[in-house]
Structures are given as C-alpha cells and as structure tokens.
Amino acid sequence: MTQTFVPVPDTADNTIVAQLWEQLQPVFDDIAATAPARDAAGGIDKTPIEQLRDAGFTRLRVPTEYGGYGLSLPQAYEFFVALAAADSNLAQALRAHWGFVEDVLSRTADQADFQDRWLTRFGHGAIAGNAITERGNTHGQNGTRLSRINSKWKLNGTKFYSTGTGYADWIMVAATGDDEEPVSVTVPANAPGVEIIDDWDGFGQRLTASGTTIFTNVVVDEAEIFPPGHGLDSGERTAFGQATWQTVHLATLVGIAKGVLRDGVAYVQSRTRTFSHGAADTVQADPQVLQLIGELSSQVAGVETIFRAIPPVLAKHFAADARGEQLPEPEVDALYTQVYQAQQVIAPIVLEIATKIFEVGGASAVSQSRAFDRHWRNARVLASHNPLIYRARILGDYLVNGVAPERKYTVGS
C-alpha cells in the first residue's frame, strides 16, 4: 500500500543534527584535503560522492520514515554550504539531486504514488542527475523526443550541461512528447541507450560531470513519466523555479568564500618568511596581512548572513506547494526579488574574496599544488549562470514598472 508522506515540523532534533556533523565533518575534511589534486586531475572520480552518500548527505531532507534525517531546509543548507567549502565541484554536481528532493517533498497528496516511489529511492541512497538543457534550442522547444513506438515509450535526443549525471543513479530528462507538449521523465543512468560523455570544457567547475548525455531509443517506464503540470521546465511551482535553483548557486558561492578564507588563513599560518618590505618580522604578525584577513572574514560573514535569510522563506513556499496552496503573487514576487537581489551582492563579493586572498602571499600563493585559483574559477563559472546584468535589469523593471520577476528560463528562449 502506498504510504502518504505528511510533512514533519520544520526543525529536526538537535541530537540528529549533532550526529550528522560527526558523520559528515570528517568526510568534508577529507574532500577538502583532496580537492586540489582532484581538480588538477579532472575527470569523474566517484569516490567523494560515495563517501557523501554513505555518510548520509544525500538523505538530509528525506523523512526519517524513509530512511533519511528529516532536516529542515535551513538546517540542511548549513551542510550544503559546508560541502561547497570543501569542494564546490561536488556541491554543484549534486545540485540537481538537491532540487529534485525538494520537488518530491513538495508534491501534493494526489501525487502520493510518485512521492512514495522517489522518497523510497532516496532513502536507499539513490542520487539524481539532470539532462534538461540543450544547445541551440529555441522558444523552449526540446529536440529530445519521447515517442510511443511499438507500444513502448522511447527517448531520443542529446543534452548538454547535464550536471551531475556522471555521478547519478537516475537522470531527470526534459523532452517533447508526441503531442508537441513538454514532458518530463526519469531514466536509470545505466539504462541501455544512455551515453554519458564528460566533455564539459569550462575553466571552472571541472569535476561536475556537466557535459553531454545522449539518449538513443531508451525505453522509459510509463511510471517514470512526470504527472502533467509537474514538469522540469515549469516555473509555476517553486521547486523547479529559478528561485530554488539560484539559491543552490548562492549556497555554493558562500561555501567557496568560506573555503577561500580557510585556505588563506592556513597559508598565512604556515609561512616561515616574510617580504623584505613587509611590516613585521613574520607574516603572522604583519598588520597589513592581518587587516586583509580580517576584511575578508567580514565579507564572508556578510554573504553568509544574506544567504541564511533565504531558506526559511523558500521552505514556506515549498510547504504551500505541498498543500496545493497558491500563495499570493506578491509573495512569490517577493521571494524571487530576495533571491535575485542576494545574487547581485553575493556573487561579486565572493569573486572579490577569491581574488584578494592572493595579496597575503607572493609567488608561493600561486603554486598549482595549492590551487587557490580553483576558488575564483569555480566562483566565476557559477556567477555566469543567469548573468548578473540581466537579473539586475529584471529587478529594476519590477521596482519601476511592476513587471513580475522572471521565474522560468530556457536556453534560446
């Protein structure tokens, strides 16, 4: 019999949270220690993802009755930021999974079968990736097709920017159906006809498996077709709207800032010599270096504070979705405005932090073994998603002309 999920109160027991930090902090520490070498090597190394899965990271929001930990969204995001601080590649690689969990949790009671199936999978450790975006598509039309062929549903097409798919057990796919309407499905990552190619060539976020995914006559179980109105391209529901996806980027950027500060402090503490024109006998006592570290720490605290104001508001919208309640349009506009305004502040500050940290050292700070440059490269790539100039214009248009902030984006549309 299908179990209907009933949302639990917004706060998990502090004992559970403490237990999770004990489980996950050693994993985060190990990931941070190996991040420079893995970034230099490139490719898809599933070891850190398996560590995170085994330690419970992918089940933070899954209800306890399904084998998860039932954390609130604000609680869970503290762990997400910590992962991003350890290695923002992995946070980005799990972005689709993170968002899909929220989508499943915010389904209404009439979606009980879908919800039960996916919460059970998540509770057993399943990880989801995405294959939504295509190169060159226009007017929101997906070239990937889901067609009824010889009494079977078959998927054919090519996707790009399929972030996290190389680490995933399941892939979420946006397609066009026989009726020329958008349709969304999930398929096993190892299904016959699925080809995952690690050809993402960006200078940052190299380890996110964000390249090409090809589907050739992939048989799709009818149960894996999303119910109407709950598709991956829909901006009507919060779970797959831009406010949700951008919040994940913001959390990753905040984590990068924390990682920069961590690495910068450790670097200063490790130095045994100073500049001939330094202001003290040791770098650790140099007032200019200490001033810079203090300034960067304040900027990190600032972006953390801005970010932490978002998850409680987002959680309210998810809860409304789960109840089938349509929040007033001004409230939805307010959420998108808050997220887009946070993007305008957080992204530039994190890029500044990732650049200024090099001021605390000389040539040794640019050693590839330290890989401080990965922080800026990764932050720059994340900040290029939904460019700041467009979001700023959208905000201005809303404030001056009352045009509601955009909630949905499709490449080429």
C-alpha positions, 0 to 999 in steps of 0.5 A: 500500500502506498504510504502518504508522506505528511510533512514533519515540523520544520526543525529536526532534533538537535541530537540528529543534527549533532550526529550528522556533523560527526558523520559528515565533518570528517568526510568534508575534511577529507574532500577538502584535503583532496580537492586540489589534486582532484581538480588538477586531475579532472575527470569523474572520480566517484569516490567523494560522492560515495563517501557523501552518500554513505555518510548520509548527505544525500538523505538530509531532507528525506523523512526519517520514515524513509530512511533519511534525517528529516532536516529542515531546509535551513538546517540542511543548507548549513551542510550544503554550504559546508560541502561547497567549502570543501569542494564546490565541484561536488556541491554543484554536481549534486545540485540537481539531486538537491532540487529534485528532493525538494520537488518530491517533498513538495508534491501534493497528496494526489501525487502520493504514488510518485512521492512514495516511489522517489522518497523510497529511492532516496532513502536507499541512497539513490542520487539524481542527475539532470539532462534538461538543457540543450544547445541551440534550442529555441522558444523552449522547444526540446529536440529530445523526443519521447515517442510511443513506438511499438507500444513502448515509450522511447527517448531520443535526443542529446543534452548538454550541461547535464550536471551531475549525471556522471555521478547519478543513479537516475537522470531527470530528462526534459523532452517533447512528447508526441503531442508537441507538449513538454514532458518530463521523465526519469531514466536509470543512468545505466539504462541501455541507450544512455551515453554519458560523455564528460566533455564539459570544457569550462575553466571552472567547475571541472569535476561536475560531470556537466557535459553531454548525455545522449539518449538513443531509443531508451525505453522509459517506464510509463511510471517514470513519466512526470504527472502533467503540470509537474514538469522540469521546465515549469516555473509555476511551482517553486521547486523547479523555479529559478528561485530554488535553483539560484539559491543552490548557486548562492549556497555554493558561492558562500561555501567557496568564500568560506573555503577561500578564507580557510585556505588563506588563513592556513597559508598565512599560518604556515609561512616561515618568511616574510617580504623584505618590505613587509611590516613585521618580522613574520607574516603572522604578525604583519598588520597589513596581512592581518587587516586583509584577513580580517576584511575578508572574514567580514565579507564572508560573514556578510554573504553568509548572513544574506544567504541564511535569510533565504531558506526559511522563506523558500521552505514556506513556499515549498510547504504551500506547494505541498498543500496545493496552496497558491500563495499570493503573487506578491509573495512569490514576487517577493521571494524571487526579488530576495533571491535575485537581489542576494545574487547581485551582492553575493556573487561579486563579493565572493569573486572579490574574496577569491581574488584578494586572498592572493595579496597575503602571499607572493609567488608561493600563493600561486603554486598549482599544488595549492590551487587557490585559483580553483576558488575564483574559477569555480566562483566565476563559472557559477556567477555566469549562470543567469548573468548578473546584468540581466537579473539586475535589469529584471529587478529594476523593471519590477521596482519601476514598472511592476513587471513580475520577476522572471521565474522560468528560463530556457536556453534560446528562449 
